[in-house]
Amino acid sequence: MKSNKIKLFAFVIILFGVTTFASAQKSYTLDTKSTFAVAGTSTLHDWEMKSGSGTGTATLTIANSKLTDIEALSVTLLAESIKSEKKSMDKVAYTTLKTDKNKNIKYVLKSAEKVNETTWELTGTYTIAGVSKVYKTTVKTTITKDGLNMQGSNKITFADFGMKSPTAMLGTIKTGQDLTIKFNLNFNL
């Protein structure tokens, strides 16, 4: 009888250890296949600038193929890695972003709240052109074979970050005040 109790106790300890291990927080790194974009309008046409050059980390808990916790997340994007199809537009964008003094665009998570199995609401700080603002972002998550995919977007304005909306052609072409930041992030072990 005593032998059975010892075996049962050992089994419970092993089971507890395996369960804890299976759901432990792990550090993930932003994959190079992640993409970022900023989109807006102008009096001439809608536009979009893209980048695939971000770096970042996340501390996640994935248990039984489900995301159960987002403890930390940070992403840094070299501001001048964002490109359009026109170099003249890029130059105007970099001036607007004040890249001479602010080389990076950053995001740092403050908190994460699970909405359902695939949707989370993140509260975090964006730092753009040297100005930091807190935003709530709804993201869709998908567990991948290597980690986690996270997709979402935020509506912001130039004024939110102390920037003036750019103009061109002596002011005849004006950029709209509203912007949309879009991201498709892959975090892998």
trRosetta pair geometry for C-beta under 8 A, 3 or more apart (Angstrom, degrees):
i j d omega theta_ij theta_ji phi_ij phi_ji
1 4 5.8 -53 -154 31 34 111
1 5 6.8 33 150 -18 65 103
2 5 5.7 -53 -152 34 36 112
2 6 6.5 36 151 -19 66 104
3 6 5.7 -53 -150 35 32 112
3 7 6.4 32 152 -18 65 105
4 7 5.6 -53 -147 37 33 111
4 8 6.2 34 153 -20 66 106
5 8 5.6 -52 -145 38 31 112
5 9 6.2 34 154 -20 64 106
6 9 5.6 -53 -146 37 30 113
6 10 6.3 31 153 -19 64 106
7 10 5.7 -54 -146 38 30 111
7 11 6.2 35 152 -23 64 106
8 11 5.6 -53 -148 34 31 114
8 12 6.5 32 153 -19 64 104
9 12 5.8 -54 -149 35 30 111
9 13 6.5 30 152 -18 64 105
10 13 5.7 -54 -148 37 32 112
10 14 6.3 30 154 -17 66 107
11 14 5.8 -56 -147 39 29 109
11 15 6.1 29 155 -19 65 109
12 15 5.7 -54 -142 39 29 111
12 16 6.1 31 156 -20 64 107
13 16 5.8 -55 -147 37 27 112
13 17 6.3 29 154 -19 62 109
14 17 5.6 -56 -148 38 30 113
14 18 6.3 28 155 -18 66 106
15 18 5.9 -54 -146 37 30 109
15 19 6.3 28 156 -17 64 108
16 19 5.9 -57 -146 39 28 110
16 20 6.2 28 156 -18 64 109
17 20 5.8 -55 -144 38 27 110
17 21 6.2 27 156 -19 64 109
18 21 5.7 -55 -145 38 29 112
18 22 6.2 30 156 -22 64 108
19 22 5.8 -54 -144 35 29 111
19 23 6.6 -5 165 8 62 111
20 23 6.6 -80 -149 50 25 88
20 24 6.3 50 154 -61 66 95
21 24 5.7 -30 -145 -12 31 119
22 63 5.8 86 127 -135 88 83
22 64 7.3 54 149 -46 124 65
23 61 5.8 37 176 -176 73 107
23 62 7.7 -144 -131 87 55 30
23 63 3.5 8 -105 -90 95 126
23 64 7.8 -11 -81 -8 99 79
23 68 6.6 -7 -155 40 108 149
24 61 7.0 -130 131 -124 16 91
25 59 5.3 26 176 173 118 96
25 60 6.8 162 -147 84 73 23
25 61 4.9 -55 -88 -72 66 87
25 69 6.9 -63 -92 86 99 123
25 71 5.6 13 -134 -7 140 145
26 59 7.3 -180 87 -149 26 60
26 60 6.4 -28 61 65 74 73
26 61 7.6 124 12 -97 71 44
26 62 7.5 -47 32 23 114 94
26 189 6.4 -19 145 -113 136 99
27 57 6.0 -16 -168 -170 98 113
27 58 7.4 151 -155 80 51 42
27 59 5.6 -29 -96 -97 64 73
27 189 8.0 99 87 -136 55 61
28 57 6.7 148 79 -161 51 60
28 58 4.7 -17 61 62 103 91
28 59 7.5 174 17 -87 78 24
28 60 5.7 3 -2 15 126 116
28 147 4.9 118 -136 -148 133 140
28 148 6.6 29 174 26 176 103
28 187 3.7 69 131 161 132 106
28 188 6.0 148 -161 67 95 16
28 189 5.9 -58 -110 -80 76 42
29 56 7.4 145 -163 87 50 51
29 57 5.8 -28 -105 -104 56 73
29 187 6.8 152 67 -153 22 70
29 188 6.1 -36 61 65 76 72
29 189 7.8 49 17 171 84 10
30 34 5.4 -45 -178 -4 98 153
30 54 5.8 -71 145 112 152 98
30 55 5.9 158 58 -164 126 29
30 56 3.7 67 -29 52 134 87
30 57 6.9 -95 -16 -60 85 32
30 58 7.7 98 -60 -13 76 96
30 75 6.3 97 -73 -115 152 91
30 185 6.2 -62 -131 -160 99 101
30 186 7.1 103 -159 74 55 56
30 187 6.0 -40 -90 -98 49 69
31 34 5.6 130 71 -28 71 92
31 146 7.6 76 -71 107 138 141
31 147 7.9 173 -35 45 117 134
31 185 8.0 134 38 -178 83 58
31 186 3.9 -35 38 93 126 108
31 187 6.9 -156 -12 -91 88 16
31 188 5.0 69 -65 -3 109 115
32 52 6.9 58 174 154 67 100
33 52 7.5 -32 -149 -161 22 115
33 186 5.4 10 74 27 99 144
34 52 6.8 150 83 -152 53 68
34 54 5.7 -68 97 56 126 115
34 56 8.0 -45 59 33 171 118
34 183 7.3 6 179 -174 101 91
34 184 6.4 -176 -153 96 60 63
34 185 4.6 20 -134 -126 123 53
34 186 5.2 -148 -70 25 84 77
35 50 6.6 -19 -170 -165 102 106
35 51 7.4 154 -158 84 57 46
35 52 5.3 -30 -103 -97 69 83
35 183 7.1 175 93 -150 55 50
35 184 4.8 14 51 51 92 103
36 50 6.9 146 84 -159 55 57
36 51 4.7 -14 64 63 105 92
36 52 7.3 180 21 -81 77 34
36 54 5.8 100 -26 -38 130 126
36 77 5.7 -31 23 -112 172 151
36 82 7.2 -75 103 -96 111 96
36 181 7.5 -22 -168 -170 91 87
36 182 7.2 151 -161 85 44 59
36 183 5.2 -7 -108 -106 71 84
37 48 5.6 -1 -175 -174 117 106
37 49 6.7 159 -154 82 65 45
37 50 4.7 -22 -99 -101 88 75
37 51 7.5 177 -78 21 44 65
37 181 7.5 157 86 -158 51 44
37 182 4.5 -8 61 59 98 104
37 183 7.6 -173 24 -74 66 45
38 48 7.1 166 84 -152 42 59
38 49 5.3 -6 56 56 90 95
38 82 6.5 13 17 -156 113 142
38 179 5.7 -8 -173 -176 100 117
38 180 7.1 159 -156 80 51 48
38 181 5.5 -19 -102 -102 80 64
38 182 7.5 -179 -82 19 30 74
39 46 7.0 13 -177 175 99 100
39 47 6.9 177 -149 94 60 49
39 48 4.4 -17 -101 -101 87 87
39 49 7.9 -174 -78 21 45 60
39 179 7.0 146 73 -162 43 65
39 180 4.7 -15 58 58 96 100
39 182 6.8 27 -3 -6 109 116
40 46 7.3 -174 102 -154 35 66
40 47 5.9 -10 64 61 75 90
40 48 7.9 155 20 -84 56 48
40 175 6.0 32 129 -171 137 102
40 176 5.6 -169 177 59 96 95
40 178 6.7 164 -132 94 87 57
40 179 4.8 -37 -78 -106 107 72
40 180 7.2 173 -71 17 57 71
41 45 7.9 -134 -153 126 60 28
41 46 5.2 -38 -107 -105 69 69
41 47 7.4 154 -107 17 19 77
41 175 7.3 137 87 -163 48 58
41 176 3.9 31 67 3 95 135
41 178 7.2 26 20 65 104 91
42 45 6.2 9 58 52 97 45
42 46 7.5 169 21 -93 70 22
42 47 6.2 31 -4 -8 111 117
42 173 5.7 24 166 177 125 93
42 174 6.3 171 -157 88 77 37
42 175 4.8 -41 -97 -101 91 54
42 176 6.4 -131 -79 -10 35 77
43 172 7.6 -122 81 148 141 55
43 173 5.6 -156 56 -142 101 52
43 174 5.0 57 -15 43 116 77
44 173 5.0 -9 -27 -131 118 113
47 84 6.4 -12 -177 -129 113 130
47 89 7.0 -151 -159 -162 149 148
48 84 7.3 146 89 -119 41 84
49 82 4.6 60 139 165 119 99
49 83 6.1 177 -161 84 89 19
49 84 4.6 -59 -98 -66 87 79
49 89 7.6 -160 -81 129 113 115
49 90 7.4 133 -128 -99 127 73
49 93 6.3 82 -67 -115 165 167
50 82 6.9 169 84 -148 14 66
50 83 6.4 -35 63 60 65 72
51 54 6.8 101 118 -39 112 84
51 77 6.0 106 100 -166 150 119
51 78 7.7 -170 -159 63 145 75
51 81 4.3 84 -139 118 123 96
51 82 4.5 -66 -44 -87 117 58
51 83 6.8 117 -80 9 72 75
52 81 7.8 -121 47 159 43 120
53 77 6.7 105 85 -150 78 74
53 78 5.6 -43 115 34 128 106
53 81 3.8 -105 47 -167 140 157
54 75 5.4 1 -179 -173 130 102
54 76 6.6 155 -157 79 76 41
54 77 4.5 -38 -98 -90 90 85
54 81 8.0 -170 -55 84 54 149
54 185 7.7 -62 84 -111 145 97
55 75 7.3 158 83 -154 39 57
55 76 5.3 -15 62 61 88 94
55 77 7.9 172 21 -80 61 42
56 73 7.2 25 170 -177 121 70
56 74 5.6 -163 -146 99 90 54
56 75 3.7 -27 -84 -103 143 62
56 76 6.4 163 -74 15 78 64
56 107 7.9 -6 -112 63 137 96
56 185 7.4 -36 64 -148 144 129
56 187 7.7 -75 100 -98 103 97
57 72 7.4 6 110 113 93 106
57 73 7.5 -158 99 -137 50 41
57 74 6.0 12 51 51 76 88
57 187 7.9 91 -157 -137 32 112
58 70 6.8 -47 -170 -149 111 90
58 72 6.5 177 -151 94 44 63
58 73 4.3 8 -112 -106 91 81
58 74 7.8 179 -77 21 57 51
58 148 7.3 -80 86 57 150 131
58 187 4.7 -33 32 -130 128 157
59 70 7.7 115 81 -170 61 47
59 71 4.1 -53 100 68 110 111
59 72 4.1 45 24 40 109 95
59 73 7.5 -129 28 -58 62 56
60 67 6.4 -56 -169 -137 116 96
60 69 6.9 157 -161 87 48 64
60 70 5.9 -16 -108 -108 77 60
60 71 7.0 -157 -80 16 25 85
60 147 7.5 110 51 -168 148 94
60 148 6.0 -167 -127 -12 174 147
60 187 6.8 122 -15 109 139 145
61 67 7.4 109 80 -162 58 54
61 68 4.8 -60 104 68 106 94
61 69 3.9 32 32 45 117 101
61 71 7.1 80 -21 -27 95 105
62 65 7.2 8 172 -123 102 18
62 66 6.8 165 -157 78 66 31
62 67 5.6 -35 -101 -95 78 54
62 68 7.0 154 -110 11 24 83
62 143 6.3 125 -147 -120 128 116
62 147 7.7 -167 -25 -153 154 51
62 148 6.9 -160 -73 -61 130 109
63 66 6.2 -30 71 61 63 84
63 68 5.1 0 23 -9 106 137
65 143 5.2 162 -170 98 70 165
66 117 6.5 -72 -140 -151 112 91
66 143 6.9 -91 -90 -42 24 140
67 70 7.1 18 174 -54 117 88
67 114 7.9 175 106 -106 93 113
67 120 7.5 -70 111 -48 135 131
67 141 5.3 -37 13 132 155 150
67 143 6.5 -170 -38 -70 87 95
67 148 6.2 72 -84 -115 125 130
68 114 7.8 -31 -153 -69 37 149
69 112 7.5 123 -169 81 52 126
70 73 6.0 -14 178 -32 111 120
70 109 6.8 -112 140 -166 112 163
70 112 3.8 16 67 40 114 174
70 120 6.4 75 -3 -171 138 162
70 122 7.2 -53 98 -100 154 102
71 112 8.0 -77 -52 27 15 126
72 109 6.0 166 -157 61 39 121
73 107 7.6 -23 122 118 93 101
73 108 7.7 158 91 -154 59 37
73 109 4.0 71 50 -21 89 134
73 112 7.6 80 3 -58 124 130
73 122 7.3 -49 55 -140 143 138
73 124 7.3 -67 79 -94 103 146
74 106 7.2 -11 -170 -170 93 95
74 107 6.6 173 -150 91 49 62
74 108 4.8 3 -110 -108 95 71
74 109 6.8 -113 -63 8 59 82
75 106 7.1 162 87 -154 55 50
75 107 4.6 10 50 50 96 104
75 183 7.8 77 126 -149 174 155
75 185 7.0 -95 -91 -109 142 140
76 104 5.1 -20 -167 -167 98 133
76 105 7.4 148 -159 77 49 49
76 106 5.2 -12 -105 -105 74 82
76 107 8.0 -156 -69 27 40 64
77 81 6.4 -122 177 54 82 121
77 82 7.3 58 150 -50 122 98
77 104 6.5 135 69 -161 43 75
77 105 4.5 -20 64 61 101 99
77 106 7.6 -170 23 -76 70 38
78 81 4.2 86 77 -17 98 112
78 103 6.5 -36 -141 160 73 85
78 104 6.1 -53 -103 -103 40 71
78 105 8.0 -2 81 19 5 80
79 82 6.5 -45 -177 11 44 109
79 94 6.9 120 130 -124 107 76
79 97 4.9 174 -174 144 133 145
79 99 4.6 -159 94 -104 132 107
79 102 6.6 72 -29 114 154 82
79 103 6.1 -163 17 174 106 31
79 104 6.1 -160 -27 -113 88 14
79 105 5.3 114 -85 -28 80 91
80 90 7.9 73 -151 177 73 107
80 94 5.7 34 -101 -110 89 122
80 99 5.3 99 -54 -165 97 157
80 103 7.6 -50 1 -153 101 67
82 90 7.7 172 101 -132 70 88
82 93 6.7 -110 100 137 115 144
82 105 8.0 41 -32 -1 128 140
83 90 5.8 -11 -132 -99 62 126
84 89 4.4 -39 57 93 151 130
84 90 5.6 -156 27 -60 91 79
84 93 7.2 142 -17 -18 116 144
85 89 7.7 36 57 39 54 137
86 89 4.2 78 79 6 103 108
86 90 6.9 -170 96 -11 54 83
87 90 5.3 -50 -149 33 39 117
87 91 6.4 43 153 -24 68 101
88 91 5.8 -49 -151 31 33 114
88 92 6.7 32 151 -15 63 104
88 168 7.6 86 141 -133 115 136
89 92 5.8 -54 -151 37 35 110
89 93 6.3 37 150 -22 66 107
89 168 8.0 -48 -97 -67 69 149
90 93 5.5 -57 -149 36 31 114
90 94 6.3 29 156 -19 67 105
91 94 5.9 -54 -147 35 29 109
91 95 6.6 31 153 -18 62 104
92 95 5.8 -55 -152 35 32 113
92 96 6.4 33 150 -19 65 107
92 166 4.7 97 161 -161 115 150
92 168 6.4 -59 -86 -76 159 104
93 96 5.6 -57 -150 37 32 113
93 97 6.1 23 155 -12 68 110
93 166 7.1 -81 -79 -29 47 155
94 97 5.6 -55 -139 45 32 108
94 99 4.4 -52 -165 16 87 133
95 98 7.4 26 177 -75 33 41
95 99 7.8 -61 -64 21 22 90
95 166 7.6 104 75 -105 104 117
96 129 7.4 -70 139 -91 60 136
96 158 7.1 -65 -176 -138 122 117
96 163 5.2 66 177 -167 87 124
96 164 7.0 -122 -130 65 91 63
96 165 7.8 20 -134 -138 136 23
96 166 5.1 -80 -65 -57 133 107
97 102 6.7 -126 153 82 79 112
97 105 7.6 -61 -155 -66 127 105
97 128 7.0 -81 -138 -180 89 85
97 129 5.1 -135 -158 -80 48 91
97 163 7.1 -10 -86 -104 37 142
98 101 5.3 -31 156 46 101 99
98 102 5.0 55 97 23 95 111
98 129 4.7 91 29 -149 110 86
98 130 6.2 -47 87 -3 139 114
98 163 7.6 -140 -15 -99 101 98
99 102 6.2 -81 -109 72 34 67
99 103 6.2 70 -164 -108 75 41
101 130 6.4 -4 110 -59 110 134
102 128 7.8 93 145 176 145 32
102 129 5.4 142 61 -141 159 28
102 130 4.4 -122 -77 -48 134 84
104 127 7.7 38 105 94 87 108
105 126 7.4 -12 -178 -170 90 89
105 127 6.9 176 -157 86 45 64
105 128 5.3 17 -129 -103 96 77
106 125 7.8 6 109 108 95 87
106 126 7.2 156 86 -157 54 43
106 127 4.3 7 54 47 99 107
107 124 5.5 52 -178 133 88 135
107 125 7.1 164 -150 83 47 49
107 126 5.5 -15 -98 -100 80 66
107 127 7.7 -161 -70 18 36 71
108 124 5.8 -177 88 -165 39 101
108 125 5.1 -7 56 54 91 97
108 127 7.9 27 2 -9 101 106
109 112 6.3 -8 -169 -48 130 100
109 122 5.9 -75 -124 -164 99 111
109 123 7.5 89 -161 77 64 49
109 124 4.4 -57 -106 -95 40 118
110 123 4.8 -58 64 108 107 91
110 124 5.4 176 2 -101 79 46
110 125 6.4 85 -42 -22 109 87
110 134 6.7 -2 -6 -134 148 115
111 122 7.6 168 89 -155 48 49
111 123 4.8 11 53 49 87 110
112 120 5.5 -3 -171 177 100 126
112 121 7.4 155 -157 81 51 47
112 122 5.2 -15 -106 -106 81 72
112 123 7.6 -153 -72 23 38 70
113 120 6.7 151 76 -164 42 73
113 121 4.8 -15 62 60 98 96
113 122 8.0 -172 25 -76 66 31
113 123 7.9 41 -2 -10 100 99
114 119 7.8 108 -168 88 56 57
114 120 5.6 -42 -106 -107 48 82
115 119 4.1 -47 66 104 121 102
115 120 6.1 -170 5 -99 88 22
115 121 5.7 90 -49 -22 109 93
115 138 7.3 14 -21 -138 153 98
116 119 5.0 38 43 39 85 99
118 140 5.7 11 149 -158 98 76
118 141 5.6 -159 -161 59 58 69
118 142 6.8 21 -141 -76 108 61
119 138 6.4 -6 -168 -172 103 96
119 139 7.2 160 -150 82 55 45
119 140 6.0 -29 -95 -102 70 59
119 141 7.3 -177 -80 14 20 85
120 138 7.5 163 85 -152 42 51
120 139 5.3 -15 62 61 89 94
120 141 6.0 39 -1 -19 111 124
121 136 5.9 -2 -179 -173 101 104
121 137 7.3 156 -158 77 54 40
121 138 5.5 -27 -102 -97 73 67
121 139 7.8 161 -96 18 25 73
122 136 7.1 155 81 -157 46 52
122 137 4.8 -20 63 62 98 94
122 138 7.9 174 19 -86 74 18
122 139 5.9 26 -5 -2 116 119
122 152 7.7 -174 26 31 120 174
123 134 6.5 19 179 -179 89 105
123 135 7.5 -169 -144 95 55 34
123 136 5.3 -25 -95 -99 76 72
123 137 7.8 167 -84 18 29 72
124 134 7.0 -171 104 -143 20 70
124 135 6.8 -22 65 60 65 73
124 137 6.9 -32 30 13 103 117
125 132 5.2 8 -178 -172 114 107
125 133 7.0 158 -149 79 67 27
125 134 5.3 -40 -91 -90 70 68
125 135 8.0 129 -109 16 25 71
126 132 7.0 167 86 -146 43 56
126 133 5.7 -15 59 62 91 80
126 134 7.9 161 16 -99 71 20
126 135 6.0 14 -5 9 113 118
126 154 7.4 -154 -47 81 147 165
126 156 7.4 -84 76 -86 161 149
126 161 7.8 -72 113 -85 110 122
126 181 7.7 159 -120 15 150 171
127 130 7.3 -3 178 -135 93 12
127 131 7.0 175 -150 84 61 31
127 132 4.5 -23 -95 -92 84 83
128 131 6.4 -28 69 60 63 81
128 133 7.9 -34 26 21 97 102
128 156 7.8 92 27 145 155 162
128 161 4.4 -37 83 -135 104 157
128 163 7.7 -59 125 -23 106 129
129 161 4.9 109 44 147 113 115
129 162 6.2 -151 107 69 123 92
129 163 5.2 138 -3 -62 174 110
130 162 7.5 -55 75 60 91 135
131 160 7.7 167 113 129 133 60
131 161 4.3 164 66 -155 124 65
131 162 4.7 146 -48 10 149 113
133 156 7.7 133 75 -132 144 118
133 160 5.6 -32 -36 166 169 104
133 161 6.6 -106 -7 -81 124 76
135 154 5.4 49 147 -142 155 139
135 156 7.3 -71 -82 -82 149 101
137 152 5.1 92 166 145 108 146
137 153 7.6 -175 -149 78 101 22
137 154 5.3 -59 -101 -72 104 103
138 152 6.1 177 90 -133 47 118
139 150 5.0 7 173 -172 135 95
139 151 6.4 150 -159 72 80 36
139 152 3.7 -72 -100 -48 74 131
140 150 7.3 157 78 -153 47 47
140 151 5.0 -16 57 60 96 93
140 152 6.8 161 12 -68 67 77
141 148 6.0 -22 -162 -168 104 107
141 149 6.9 149 -156 81 51 56
141 150 5.3 -12 -102 -101 78 75
142 148 7.2 146 76 -159 46 58
142 149 4.4 -9 59 57 97 107
143 147 7.8 -126 -153 137 60 25
143 148 6.1 -38 -110 -102 49 68
144 147 5.7 4 59 59 99 50
144 148 6.4 -174 16 -85 91 13
144 149 5.4 85 -38 -25 119 97
144 186 6.9 -6 14 -144 159 99
144 188 7.7 -57 82 -92 124 83
146 186 7.6 41 80 173 118 108
146 188 4.0 -15 144 -128 117 104
146 189 6.4 -138 -179 19 71 82
147 186 7.0 110 71 175 113 71
147 187 4.7 -121 139 102 139 67
147 188 4.3 -157 -2 -106 134 38
147 189 5.6 176 -73 -25 106 68
148 186 7.5 168 89 -152 46 46
148 187 4.8 -1 58 56 92 103
149 184 7.3 -9 -170 -176 99 77
149 185 7.0 156 -157 85 50 52
149 186 5.4 -18 -102 -100 75 73
149 187 7.9 -172 -79 22 28 69
150 183 7.6 3 106 112 87 104
150 184 7.9 166 84 -156 48 35
150 185 4.6 -14 60 62 94 103
150 186 8.0 -179 21 -76 70 29
150 187 7.0 28 -1 -4 112 107
151 183 6.9 -170 -139 96 47 59
151 184 5.0 4 -105 -110 93 70
151 185 7.4 -177 -75 22 45 68
152 182 7.7 -166 103 -145 37 54
152 183 6.2 -2 60 56 70 90
153 180 5.5 6 -180 -180 123 99
153 181 6.2 164 -156 85 66 53
153 182 4.5 -18 -101 -100 103 69
153 183 7.2 164 -86 16 53 66
154 180 7.2 164 81 -154 41 55
154 181 4.7 -1 53 52 92 104
155 178 6.5 -20 -166 -164 98 102
155 179 7.4 148 -158 81 50 49
155 180 5.7 -27 -99 -100 62 74
156 160 5.1 -106 -171 43 91 150
156 161 7.1 32 164 -20 130 109
156 178 7.8 146 83 -155 36 55
156 179 5.2 -24 70 68 82 100
156 180 7.8 151 23 -97 71 25
156 181 6.2 29 7 -12 117 108
157 160 4.8 119 57 -15 76 97
157 177 4.9 5 -152 155 107 91
157 178 5.7 -46 -99 -98 80 47
157 179 6.5 149 -110 15 26 87
158 161 6.8 -84 -171 49 36 89
158 163 4.2 -99 -173 88 87 97
158 164 6.3 25 144 164 135 7
158 165 4.6 -176 9 -68 159 71
158 175 7.6 95 -46 106 143 119
158 177 5.7 -108 23 -151 100 62
158 179 6.8 103 -51 -20 67 120
159 162 7.4 43 -164 -78 39 20
159 163 7.2 -113 -71 58 25 59
159 177 6.5 -2 -8 -161 104 113
165 174 6.8 59 118 180 117 82
165 175 4.4 -149 175 82 99 97
165 176 6.7 -119 -151 105 150 16
165 177 5.3 -98 -52 -93 140 55
166 175 4.8 51 58 3 74 136
167 170 8.0 -46 137 121 115 14
167 171 4.7 8 163 -111 146 52
167 172 7.9 117 -178 34 103 32
167 173 6.4 145 -166 83 63 60
167 174 5.2 -19 -109 -103 90 65
167 175 6.9 -130 -75 5 44 82
168 172 7.6 -58 92 59 60 70
168 173 4.3 -18 61 66 91 118
169 172 4.4 -59 106 49 109 103
169 173 4.9 76 31 3 113 101
171 174 6.9 18 -170 -70 59 93
